[in-house]
């Protein structure tokens, strides 16, 4: 029963992200804009039911850590409402991380695969009908609504030069591009026909291109190529390198900026990656160092999307980090990043999972996380938690091979002690 409820809530959450622009628009016309939050409310109910059924010490530790970080937020002048808003944003990730095993089994059934195919078709169709001019512009793009007296964007209207960023039925082009990549990463490895996979990849690639989310397109091509032509151990190594890149790339930008002490790209308009490398990442770290926020961060609610509704001023950009590691540093500081990296390393190095889809999904998310705040996307939160949960279930079953003396569990090693009486190894 709990597994079926969890799966229903999961698919409602994915659908609400795919259709968020259209749902917000038409529910606001009907006078019920709060309806978009129904899937998240169901997630909260599922979390409560799961925790009450099998409470664990880890649940208490997470709650204690969040309470400590709320104190950091309040100390830095962030309101309690902003911290609660941040927790509401992160709800999908905790929901999927608490997935019961029977729910994960249901997701492997043919019915679940058909459901994902339908959602993917709707998501891609929303972009392509706009791209080819059948419905241009879509009525919800650029619209606004009011939720309990707070103005909320229904769907963003953005451009790259003269080219529009197309969100399709969604709320934001970047989130839509990520969602198409996530759905394609979940689906395509499950099909063995090369021609079918190539056709689906071409359609998904065109849709992502129309959203102008280049990172998702690059990540999708990489993970599908790795899945097709590489062994599982190679995929695992790729995930580890992707995780390392999420931290090393922005740190390299900061180090180079500090050494050069000037812009690395002179004149002209910068590409999005150049802008991140030259300005966003170095300036964020410089600002946090200057304001003595580097160790514990600003605190939840003081950085990211929450600042759209709860204004704060720390003397530097607090709206986005465009990198998963810097996002963790901005919210929780270096201490929080170390905790996150330790847990992620535990999964990547100690999981014995042979689920190629979970590994490729994690790789897609980490590659996207190099230049994207994936924790600001509902779809990314859902699939990150799902991939992490799947891999975590097999932690300790078989460690990732690097060097026998370093990673093999004690129970798998042969004894080096010799018993003179029994003439046997002990």
TORPAVEX-986274 format. One record per atom (N, C-alpha, C, O): residue in one letter; x, y, z. Coordinates in steps of 0.02 Angstrom, whole numbers, plus 50000, padded with zeros to 5 digits. Layout:
BEGIN
AXYZ ...
END
This chain:
BEGIN
X500424993950000 X500005000050000 X500435006350000 X500325010949961 X500945006450045 X501375012250049 X501775013149985 X501885018749961 X501995007449956 X502375007749893 X501965010749837 X502215014849798 X501335008749831 X500905011349778 X500765018749788 X500775022649739 X500655020849850 X500545027949864 X501165032049847 X501115037449820 X501745029249864 X502375032749850 X502465033649775 X502645039149752 X502355028349736 X502445028749663 X501955033649633 X502135037549589 X501325033549655 X500835038349631 X501055045549644 X501015049849601 X501295046749705 X501535053349723 X502145055349681 X502205061149661 X502585050649669 X503185051949629 X502995054149558 X503255059149534 X502545050549527 X502345052349458 X501945058849456 X501995062649408 X501555060149509 X501215066649512 X501725072249518 X501635077649489 X502255071149557 X502775076149564 X503135077549498 X503245083349481 X503315072249462 X503645073149397 X503185076649348 X503395081249313 X502555074649346 X502075077749300 X501955085049318 X501905089249273 X501925086649382 X501825093649402 X502405098049382 X502315103949368 X503015095149380 X503595099049357 X503575099949281 X503725105349255 X503395094649245 X503355094949172 X502815099849150 X502915103549102 X502255100049186 X501675104149166 X501595110249211 X501055113249213 X502115112249247 X502025117349299 X501775124049271 X501365127349303 X502025126049213 X501795132449184 X501065132249167 X500685136849185 X500855126949132 X500155126349112 X499705125549173 X499165128649176 X499915121549221 X499495120449281 X499415126849320 X498865128549341 X499965130449330 X499925136849367 X499465141749331 X499085145349363 X499505141849266 X499115146749228 X498365145249233 X497975149749249 X498175139049220 X497455137449219 X497155136949289 X496575138549298 X497545134749338 X497275134749406 X497205141849434 X496745143149473 X497645146449412 X497565153449433 X496945156549401 X496605160549432 X496805154549338 X496195156949306 X495575154349342 X495055157649345 X495625148249369 X495065145149405 X495025147549477 X494565145749513 X495505151749498 X495495154349566 X495785149749618 X495665150649677 X496175144649595 X496475139949643 X497205138849626 X497395133249610 X497625144049630 X498335143249612 X498715138649660 X499255136149642 X498445137549720 X498775133249768 X498775125849747 X499125121849777 X498365124149696 X498315117149676 X498975114249652 X499075108149655 X499425118449628 X500065116049603 X500485112849659 X500935108849645 X500335114549721 X500725112049778 X500455105449806 X500725102849855 X499925102649776 X499635096449800 X500135090649799 X500175086949848 X500525089649745 X501015084149746 X501525084749803 X501705079749834 X501745090949817 X502225091849872 X501895090349940 X502215087649985 X501265092149946 X500905090550007 X500855082950017 X500935080450073 X500735079449962 X500715072049966 X501405069249984 X501455064350020 X501935072449958 X502615070249977 X502735071050051 X503015066650084 X502505076750078 X502585077950150 X502215072650191 X502465070250241 X501615070750168 X501225065650203 X501585058950200 X501615055350250 X501865057250141 X502225050950134 X502835050750180 X502985045650211 X503195056350184 X503785056750228 X503595055350300 X503925051550335 X503055058550322 X502825057550391 X502635050250404 X502815047450455 X502275047250356 X502065040250365 X502665035550367 X502675030950407 X503155036750323 X503745032350321 X504155033050385 X504375028050413 X504245039150407 X504655040350468 X504305037450529 X504635034450572 X503645038250534 X503275035650591 X503275028050591 X503265024850644 X503265025050532 X503245017750528 X503915014750549 X503925009750585 X504475017750525 X505135015050542 X505605020850559 X506035022550518 X505535023750618 X505995029150637 X506705026650645 X506815021150671 X507175030650623 X507885028850627 X508275034650656 X508055040350656 X508875032950681 X509305038050709 X509525043050656 X509645048950672 X509575040850593 X509775045350539 X509265050850529 X509445056450511 X508625049250539 X508105054450533 X508205059850585 X508135065850570 X508375057850645 X508495062650699 X509115066850685 X509115072850698 X509635063650658 X510245067350642 X510125072650589 X510385078250594 X509735070950537 X509575075750485 X509185081650514 X509315087450498 X508705080050557 X508295085250588 X508725089750632 X508635095850633 X509185086850669 X509635090750712 X510095095250670 X510205100950688 X510345092550615 X510785096550572 X510405102450542 X510655108050538 X509785101150520 X509385106550493 X509235111750546 X509255117750533 X509085109550607 X508965114350661 X509575118650675 X509505124650687 X510165115550674 X510775119450683 X510865124550628 X511055130250641 X510725122450566 X510805127050510 X510285132750511 X510435138250488 X509695131350537 X509205136650545 X509465141950593 X509365147950583 X509805139650645 X510115144450692 X510635148750657 X510695154650671 X511015145650611 X511495149450571 X511135154650528 X511355160450523 X510575152650498 X510185157250457 X509945163250498 X510025168950478 X509655161850556 X509395167150599 X509965171750622 X509875177850626 X510545168950637 X511115172950659 X511345177650603 X511575183150616 X511275175350540 X511485179450483 X510935184150458 X511015187450407 X510375184350494 X509845189050475 X509325186250428 X508895190050404 X509345179750414 X508845176650371 X508235175050412 X508285172850469 X507645176250384 X507025175150422 X506865167750428 X507095163650387 X506475165950478 X506275159050488 X505845156650430 X505885150850410 X505415161150403 X504995159250346 X505415157250286 X505235152650249 X505975160650275 X506415159050219 X506725152150229 X506785148250181 X506925150450290 X507205143950304 X506695138350294 X506845133050267 X506075139650315 X505535134750304 X505385134050230 X505255128450206 X505415139550193 X505315139250120 X505855134850088 X505705130950042 X506475135450111 X507015131350083 X506875123950097 X506975119750053 X506655122350158 X506495115350174 X505925112750130 X505935106950109 X505435117050116 X504885115250071 X505155113750001 X504915109249967 X505645117649978 X505955116549913 X506315109849910 X506275106349860 X506665107949964 X507055101849965 X506635095549978 X506895089949975 X505995096449992 X505555090850009 X505585085049959 X505605079349981 X505585086349893 X505595080749846 X506195076149853 X506135070049845 X506785078949869 X507385074749877 X507315070249938 X507485064349934 X507075072849994 X506995068750053 X506455063450042 X506495057850067 X505945065250003 X505415060549986 X505685054449949 X505525048749967 X506105055549898 X506365049949860 X506915046249898 X506995040149889 X507295049749940 X507805046249980 X507495041550031 X507825036850054 X506865042750049 X506515038450097 X506075033250062 X505645030250093 X506185032249997 X505765027649959 X505785020649988 X506335018049999 X505215017450000 X505215010450024 X505435005749968 X505305007249910 X505765000249984 X506004995549932 X505464993249885 X505584992349825 X504854992249911 X504314989849866 X504134995049814 X503914993349759 X504235001549830 X504105006749781 X504615006549725 X504445007549666 X505245005349742 X505765004849691 X505634998849645 X505784999049586 X505364993449673 X505194987549633 X504634989149584 X504644986849527 X504144993149605 X503594994949561 X503844999149503 X503584998549447 X504335003449515 X504605007649461 X504935003649406 X505035006249351 X505114997449419 X505424993149368 X504924989349326 X505114985849280 X504284990049342 X503774986349305 X503614989849238 X503734995849231 X503344986049190 X503184989049124 X502704994849128 X502764999649090 X502224994649175 X501745000149181 X502085006649199 X501895011949173 X502585006349242 X502955012349261 X503345015049202 X503395021049192 X503635010449162 X504015012649103 X503555016149053 X503745021249023 X502965013449043 X502485016648997 X502295023549022 X502225028248983 X502205024149088 X502035030649117 X502585035749104 X502435041449086 X503215033749112 X503765038249100 X503795040149026 X503945045949010 X503665035448982 X503655036948910 X503135042248894 X503265046948856 X502535041548923 X501995046448911 X502205053348937 X502105058348903 X502485053548997 X502705059949026 X503245063148982 X503235069148971 X503715059048957 X504245061548915 X503965064348849 X504195069648826 X503485060948820 X503175063348757 X502845070048769 X502905074648728 X502475070748824 X502145077048840 X502655082648850 X502565088248825 X503195081148886 X503705086048900 X504045088448836 X504135094448826 X504225083748792 X504545085448729 X504065089148682 X504255093948649 X503435086748680 X502945089948636 X502825097148655 X502735101448611 X502825098748720 X502725105548742 X503245110348715 X503095116148700 X503865107848709 X504405112048682 X504365112548606 X504425117948577 X504245106748573 X504265106648500 X503685110448468 X503775113548416 X503085110148498 X502525113848468 X502655121348470 X502425125048427 X503025123448521 X503215130448526 X503795132048479 X503815137348449 X504265127348473 X504855128248431 X504665128848357 X504955133048321 X504195124848334 X503995124948264 X503435129848250 X503185130248194 X503225133648301 X502755139148291 X502025137248289 X501625141348267 X501845131248311 X501145129348311 X500755133448362 X500185135548349 X501055134548420 X500745138748472 X501285143548496 X501715141748536 X501255149548471 X501795154248487 X501515161348496 X501255164148448 X501555164248555 X501835161148616 X501305157248654 X500705158248644 X501535152848696 X501075149248741 X500805154248792 X501185158548816 X500175153748811 X499855159048852 X500165160048921 X500115165448949 X500475154848949 X500735155449017 X501445158449019 X501675160249073 X501775158948962 X502465161648962 X502445169148975 X502135172948938 X502775171249028 X502795178249047 X502235180449092 X502205186149113 X501765175849106 X501185177649148 X501385177449222 X501885174549241 X500975180749263 X501075180949336 X500415179349371 X499875180249343 X500465177049432 X499875175749472 X500015177649545 X500585179349562 X499505177349586 X499585178849657 X499415172649698 X498895169549688 X499855170849744 X499745165249790 X499775167949861 X500315169549886 X499195168449893 X499155171049962 X499475177949968 X499835179450015 X499335182149918 X499585188949920 X500295189949895 X500555195549896 X500625184549874 X501315184949849 X501325184149774 X501065179249748 X501625188849737 X501665188149664 X502145182549645 X502705182149670 X501925178249599 X502305172349579 X502315172049503 X501795172849471 X502905170849473 X502945169849401 X502625163149382 X502765158049414 X502205163349331 X501915157049306 X502425153349264 X502555147449275 X502725156849216 X503265154049174 X503705159749150 X503455164949128 X504355158849155 X504825164149137 X504865165049062 X504835160249024 X504945171249041 X505045172948971 X505745175848963 X505865181748979 X506215171748939 X506915173848933 X507165172748862 X506885168948824 X507705176348846 X508005175848779 X508755175148785 X509065177548833 X509055171848734 X509775171848724 X509895175548659 X509815172748605 X510085181948664 X510105186048604 X509395187148580 X508985189948616 X509255184848519 X508575185148493 X508215178448497 X507625178048478 X508555173348520 X508245166748524 X507895165848591 X508205166748643 X507255164048590 X506885163148653 X507085156548687 X507225151548654 X507085156748753 X507175150548792 X506485147448801 X506055150348834 X506365141648773 X505705138748771 X505595134048830 X505935128848835 X505125135648875 X504995131248932 X504485125748918 X504375121348960 X504165125948859 X503645121148844 X503055121948891 X502815127448903 X502815116248918 X502275116548966 X502525118149037 X502125119049083 X503185118649044 X503485119749110 X503515127149128 X503215131449095 X503885128349181 X503925135149209 X504565138749189 X504585144849187 X505085134849173 X505735137749161 X506095133449109 X506065127349112 X506435136649061 X506755132949007 X507315128449033 X507395122849009 X507705130849082 X508245126849109 X507975120549143 X508245115049133 X507445121249183 X507145115549216 X506845110649166 X506895104549176 X506545113249112 X506265108949061 X506805105049025 X506735099049012 X507365108349008 X507915104848977 X508205099449021 X508355093948997 X508265100849085 X508505095749132 X508015089949137 X508225084149140 X507365091349138 X506875086049144 X506885081549083 X506825075449089 X506945084449023 X506995080248963 X507605075748967 X507575069848950 X508165078548989 X508765074548997 X508685068949048 X508915063449038 X508355070449104 X508245065449156 X507795059749131 X507955053949142 X507255061549098 X506795056449073 X507135052149019 X507035046049017 X507525055348975 X507885051648924 X508415047048955 X508495041348933 X508755049449006 X509255045349040 X508935039349074 X509225033949077 X508335040249101 X507975034849134 X507715029749083 X507705023749097 X507515032149024 X507185027748975 X507665024248927 X507625018148919 X508115028048896 X508495025448840 X508925019348856 X508975014848815 X509255019048915 X509645012948930 X509215006648936 X509485001148934 X508565007348942 X508125001648949 X507914998748882 X507594993448879 X508105002148827 X507944999648760 X508594997348727 X509105000848729 X508574991448696 X509174988548665 X509224990248590 X509764989548562 X508674992248558 X508684993748486 X509085000148474 X508895005548498 X509624999648435 X510055005448422 X509685010748381 X509765016648394 X509275008548332 X508915013348290 X508385017148331 X508305023148323 X508035013548375 X507535016748417 X507855021748465 X507615027348474 X508405019648495 X508755024048542 X509015030248506 X508985035748532 X509285029348446 X509555034948407 X509005039948390 X509105046048394 X508415037448370 X507855041848354 X507625045648415 X507505051648412 X507555042148471 X507335045348533 X507845050548556 X507665055848581 X508485048848549 X509005053548568 X508995059848525 X509095065348550 X508865058948460 X508835064748415 X508255069348433 X508335075448434 X507675066548448 X507095070548467 X507215074048534 X507075080048541 X507485070348582 X507635073348648 X508165078748641 X508115083948673 X508675077448599 X509205082448589 X508945088848558 X509135094248579 X508505088248508 X508205094148477 X507795098048528 X507815104248528 X507425094548570 X507015097948620 X507445101648671 X507305107348689 X507985098448693 X508435101748741 X508765107748708 X508855112948740 X508965107048645 X509265112648608 X508785118548606 X508995124348612 X508145117248597 X507645122648594 X507575126148661 X507385132048663 X507725122748716 X507705126048782 X508335130048795 X508365133848844 X508845129348752 X509505132648757 X509905130148817 X510375133448838 X509715124448846 X510085121548902 X510635117048875 X510545111048868 X511205120048860 X511755116248828 X512055111048875 X512275105748853 X512075112548940 X512365107848987 X511985101248987 X512295095948988 X511325101548986 X510925095348985 X511055091348923 X511085085148925 X511125094748866 X511255091248803 X511925087748805 X511975081948785 X512445091148828 X513105088148833 X513095082248882 X513365076948867 X512775083148939 X512735077848989 X512365071748962 X512575066048974 X511825072848925 X511435067348898 X511845063348848 X511845057148850 X512185066748803 X512595063248753 X513145059148787 X513275053448767 X513465062148837 X514015058648871 X513765052348906 X514045046948898 X513225052948945 X513005047248985 X512725041648941 X512815035748957 X512395043448886 X512135038148842 X512695034648805 X512665028648793 X513215038448785 X513795035348752 X514155030748801 X514345025148783 X514235032948862 X514565028848913 X514155022548928 X514435017148935 X513495023348931 X513065017548945 X513095012448889 X513075006448901 X513135014848826 X513125010348769 X513785006648760 X513795000748742 X514335009948772 X514985007248751 X515455005548809 X516015003348796 X515255006648870 X515715005648927 X515435000448976 X514834999448981 X515894997349011 X515694992649064 X515474996349126 X515565002449132 X515174992649173 X514904995749233 X515454999049274 X515355004549301 X516034995949280 X516584998849318 X516805005549288 X516975010149324 X516795005949221 X516975012249188 X516455017649203 X516625023449213 X515815015749204 X515295020449221 X515385023049292 X515315029049305 X515555018549338 X515675020649408 X516245025749412 X516195030749447 X516785024249376 X517345028949376 X517145035649346 X517355040949370 X516725035449294 X516485041749265 X516075045849314 X516125051949315 X515675042449354 X515275045949405 X515735049249456 X515615054949477 X516255045749477 X516725048549525 X517085054649497 X517165059749531 X517295054249434 X517625059949402 X517145065849394 X517345071549402 X516515064349379 X516025069749373 X515915073149440 X515855079349444 X515895069149494 X515825072049561 X516425076449578 X516345081849607 X517025074149560 X517625078149574 X517615084649534 X517825089849559 X517375084349472 X517365090349430 X516895095749457 X517025101649447 X516355093649491 X515895098649518 X516235103249568 X516025109049576 X516745100849601 X517115104949650 X517745107949620 X517905113749633 X518105104049579 X518755106449554 X518685112049503 X519105116549501 X518165111849461 X518095117049409 X517985123949440 X518345128549421 X517505124949486 X517435131649515 X518035133749558 X518195139649561 X518355128949592 X518945130649630 X519515132849585 X519895137449602 X519575129649526 X520075131749478 X519935138849453 X520395142849445 X519295140449442 X519105147149421 X519285152249474 X519545157649459 X519165150549537 X519335155049592 X520085156049598 X520325161649607 X520465150649592 X521195151149598 X521495155149540 X521935159349551 X521245154049480 X521505157849422 X521325165149428 X521735169549414 X520705166549449 X520495173549457 X520915177049510 X521085182949502 X521075173549564 X521485176549617 X522195177749593 X522515182649613 X522455173249551 X523135173949526 X523195179349473 X523675183249473 X522715179549427 X522735184349372 X522525191249396 X522785196349374 X522025191349442 X521765197649470 X521475202149416 X521505208349421 X521205199149364 X520895202949310 X520455198149270 X520495192049279 X520035200849227 X519605196649187 X520015192449139 X520475194849107 X519845186049134 X520195181549089 X519945182049018 X520275179748971 X519365185049008 X519055185648942 X518935193048929 X518465195948955 X519355195948888 X519325203148875 X518875204648816 X518945201748762 X518405209248827 X517995211948773 X517455207048749 X517525200948755 X516925209948722 X516385206048693 X515945202748745 X516085202848804 X515405199848720 X514935196448764 X515215189648782 X515495186048740 X515135187748845 X515395181348868 X514865175948859 X514265177148865 X515105169848843 X514645164148844 X514455162648916 X514755165248963 X513945158548923 X513705157148991 X514245153749033 X514325155449092 X514635149149004 X515165145949042 X515725150849058 X515985150849114 X515915155049010 X516425160049023 X516215164749079 X516625166649122 X515585166649079 X515335171149131 X515375167849200 X515565171049249 X515205161449204 X515265157849267 X515995157449289 X516155158749347 X516425155549243 X517135154549259 X517475161049278 X517915161249321 X517275166449245 X517625172849254 X517315177049310 X517665181049342 X516655176249322 X516325180749369 X515945177149424 X516085178049484 X515455173049404 X514995170149453 X515355166349508 X515265167849567 X515755161449490 X516085157149540 X516605160849581 X516585160449643 X517075164449550 X517575168049592 X517265173349637 X517455173949695 X516775177149610 X516485182449651 X516085179749709 X516065182749763 X515755174049699 X515375170949754 X515845168849811 X515715170249869 X516385165449794 X516865163249845 X517215169149878 X517325169149938 X517385174149838 X517695180149866 X517225183649915 X517445185849968 X516585184149897 X516105187349941 X516005183550006 X515955186650059 X515985176950002 X515885172950063 X516505173350108 X516445173450170 X517095173550078 X517705174450118 X517725181250151 X517905181950209 X517535186350113 X517545193250139 X517065194150196 X517215197650244 X516475190950192 X515965191750244 X516005186450298 X515565185950341 X516535182450298 X516645177250348 X516065172250352 X515855170250406 X515815170250294 X515265165450290 X515495158750262 X515075154250251 X516135157950250 X516375152250212 X516305145650251 X516215140450220 X516345145750318 X516365139550356 X515665136550366 X515575130550358 X515185140650385 X514505138050398 X513995140550348 X513405138550353 X514185144650301 X513735146950249 X513245152250274 X513265154350331 X512805154150229 X512285159050246 X511735155750286 X511415158850329 X511625149350273 X511085145750305 X510505144750257 X510425148650210 X510095139650268 X509525138350223 X509045144350221 X508875147250272 X508835145950160 X508385151650150 X508735158150134 X508415162950114 X509395158250143 X509775164450131 X510095164650063 X510395169750045 X510035159250025 X510345158949959 X509895155049911 X509565150249932 X509885157049848 X509505153449798 X508805156349787 X508695162249796 X508345151949767 X507675154149748 X507295157549805 X506865161749792 X507455155749867 X507095158749923 X507195166349925 X506765169949951 X507755168749898 X507885175949900 X507435179849853 X507405186049857 X507085176449808 X506605179849765 X506015182449806 X505685187349787 X505865179149862 X505295180949903 X505505183849971 X505125187650001 X506095182149994 X506345184650058 X507015188050046 X507535184850042 X506985194650040 X507575198450019 X508095198950075 X507935199950134 X508725198150054 X509295199050099 X509855202450060 X509865202249998 X510305205550095 X510875208850063 X511515207150100 X511615209150157 X511945203250067 X512585201350097 X513175204350059 X513745202750074 X513035208750011 X513575212049975 X513835208149916 X514335210149886 X513515202549899 X513715198749839 X513105194949815 X512585194849847 X513175191749757 X512615188249726 X512395182349769 X512795177849784 X511765182349790 X511495176849830 X510915173449794 X510545169549824 X510835174849729 X510275172049692 X510415165249662 X509965161149656 X511045164049643 X511215157749610 X511965156449615 X512355161149622 X512155150149611 X512865148149611 X513065144949546 X513655145049528 X512575142149510 X512715138549447 X513225133049456 X513635131749412 X513215129849513 X513655124249527 X513425120849591 X513265124149641 X513395114249591 X513125110549647 X513555111249710 X513295111749765 X514215111249701 X514665111749759 X514635118649790 X514605119349851 X514635123849748 X514595130749774 X513915132049805 X513855136049852 X513395128849778 X512725129549808 X512725126749879 X512435129749925 X513065121049889 X513125118249956 X513535122750002 X513365123650060 X514075125549975 X514495130050015 X514105136350035 X514135138550092 X513735139149987 X513355145350001 X512835144250055 X512725148550097 X512515138450055 X511995137150104 X512265134450170 X512035136450224 X512755129950167 X512985126450227 X513725127350241 X513975124650290 X514075130950199 X514785132150211 X515215126150194 X514975121050170 X515865126850207 X516335121450194 X516175115350237 X516255109750216 X515945116550299 X515755111050343 X515195106850312 X515225100750311 X514685110250286 X514135106650254 X514365103050191 X514135097450178 X514815106150152 X515065102850092 X515445096450110 X515385091450075 X515835096650163 X516215090750184 X515735085050203 X515845079250185 X515195086750238 X514695081650256 X514365078750194 X514305072650188 X514165083150147 X513855080850085 X514335076550045 X514145071350019 X514965078750039 X515465075050000 X515605068250032 X515725063349996 X515605067950099 X515725061650133 X515175056550119 X515305050750105 X514545058850122 X513985054450108 X513985052250036 X513855046350021 X514125056949990 X514135055149919 X514705050349904 X514625045649865 X515285051349935 X515855046849926 X515685039849952 X515885034849922 X515335039650007 X515115033150035 X514705029349983 X514775023249976 X514265032949948 X513855029749896 X514275027649837 X514225021949814 X514685032149812 X515055030849750 X515585025549758 X515705021649711 X515925025249815 X516465020549825 X516255013949856 X516595008949848 X515695013949891 X515505007949929 X514885004349903 X514714998949928 X514545007149854 X513945003949829 X514114998149783 X514544998749738 X513794992549794 X513874986749751 X513314986049701 X513234980749671 X512934991349690 X512364991149644 X512584989849573 X513084992649549 X512224985549538 X512344984249467 X511804987549424 X511734985949365 X511434992149453 X510914995749417 X511235001149373 X511415006449398 X511314999749309 X511645004449263 X511255010949257 X511545016349250 X510585010549260 X510175016549254 X510305021249313 X510365027349303 X510355018549373 X510495022749431 X511175026149426 X511245032049443 X511675022449402 X512345025349394 X512355030749340 X512645036049350 X512035029349283 X512025034349229 X511605040449249 X511765046049230 X511075039349288 X510675044949312 X511095049449358 X511065055549353 X511475046349402 X511905050149447 X512435053949407 X512605059649423 X512705050749355 X513195054149313 X512895060149278 X513205065449275 X512295059349250 X511965064949216 X511865070749264 X511995076549247 X511635069349324 X511505074649373 X512145078149394 X512155084249401 X512685074349404 X513305077449426 X513625081549370 X513905086849383 X513595079049308 X513855083049252 X513455089449245 X513735094849235 X512795088949250 X512365094949247 X512525099549305 X512485105649298 X512695096649363 X512835100649422 X513465104649419 X513585108949462 X513885103449368 X514495107449361 X514325114749345 X514655119249369 X513795115849306 X513615122649286 X512885124349302 X512615129349276 X512555120349344 X511845121449358 X511705120349432 X512005116049464 X511235124249459 X510985123149527 X510445117749524 X509855119349526 X510645111449520 X510145106149511 X509685105449571 X509135102849565 X509905107749630 X509485107349689 X508935112649691 X508555113049739 X508895116649638 X508355121549632 X507805118949585 X507305122349574 X507905112949558 X507425109949511 X507075104149543 X507395099649570 X506405104249542 X506015098949572 X506175092149540 X506255087149575 X506235092049473 X506385085749439 X507065082949459 X507135076949470 X507575087249463 X508245085049482 X508245082549554 X508585077549569 X507885085849598 X507845083549667 X507535076549672 X507775072249709 X507005075449633 X506675068849634 X507145063449609 X507215058249642 X507465064549552 X507885059349523 X508555058649559 X508845053249560 X508815064049588 X509425063449628 X509295059049689 X509685054549704 X508755060449724 X508575056349781 X508455049149762 X508645044549799 X508125048049704 X507975041249682 X508625037449665 X508705031649685 X509075040749629 X509715037449612 X510125036049674 X510415030649682 X510155040949720 X510535040149781 X510245034449824 X510625030449852 X509585034049828 X509265028749867 X509415021849837 X509575017149874 X509365021349771 X509495014949738 X510205012549750 X510325006649763 X510685017149745 X511385015349756 X511525014049829 X511925009749846 X511195017849873 X511315017149946 X511095010349972 X511385007750019 X510575007449941 X510325000949964 X510854995449959 X510814990449993 X511354996549916 X511874991549906 X512544993749934 X513064990749918 X512544998949975 X513175001150006 X513424995750054 X513044993250096 X514054993950047 X514354988850090 X514294981850062 X514634977350086 X513854980950011 X513784974249983 X514404972149944 X514614966349947 X514684976949907 X515284975549868 X515624982149854 X515354986249817 X516194983149882 X516514989649876 X516804990649806 X516984985849772 X516844996949786 X517114998749721 X517854997149719 X518224999049765 X518084993649668 X518774991249665 X519254996849648 X519205000049596 X519734997949693 X520285002449678 X520944998949695 X521384998349653 X521004996649757 X521604992949778 X521384988149833 X521074990249881 X521544981649827 X521274976749874 X521394978449947 X520944977449988 X521974980949964 X522124982450033 X521784988650059 X521794989950119 X521484992450014 X521194998950035 X520434998750039 X520155001950083 X520104994949996 X519374995349994 X519014988850009 X518414989050022 X519344983150008 X518984976950021 X518804976450095 X519224977850137 X518184974450111 X518004973550181 X518444968350215 X518724963950182 X518494968850281 X518924964250318 X518704957050308 X519124952550304 X518054955950304 X517804949050299 X517994945750233 X517954939650227 X518214949650182 X518384946850118 X519144945850111 X519374943150060 X519534947950161 X520254947150157 X520474940450186 X520154937750232 X521004937750159 X521294931650187 X521754933550245 X522114938550242 X521734929450297 X522144930850355 X522884930050339 X523074925750299 X523294934150370 X524024933650361 X524354930450422 X524964930350427 X523944927950470 X524204924850530 X524194917150521 X523714914450494 X524704913950545 X524774906650537 X524804903250605 X525214904950647 X524354898450615 X524324894750678 X524804888750673 X524704884250632 X525324888650716 X525824883450714 X525544876650736 X525784871450714 X525024876750779 X524744870450804 X524304867050753 X524374860950741 X523854870850722 X523384867850674 X523654867850603 X523364864750558 X524214871450592 X524504872050525 X524024875250476 X524024873450417 X523614879950500 X523124883250458 X523174890750466 X523424893350516 X522924894250415 X522874901450419 X522304903350466 X521784900050466 X522404908550506 X521874910750552 X521694917950538 X521254920750570 
END
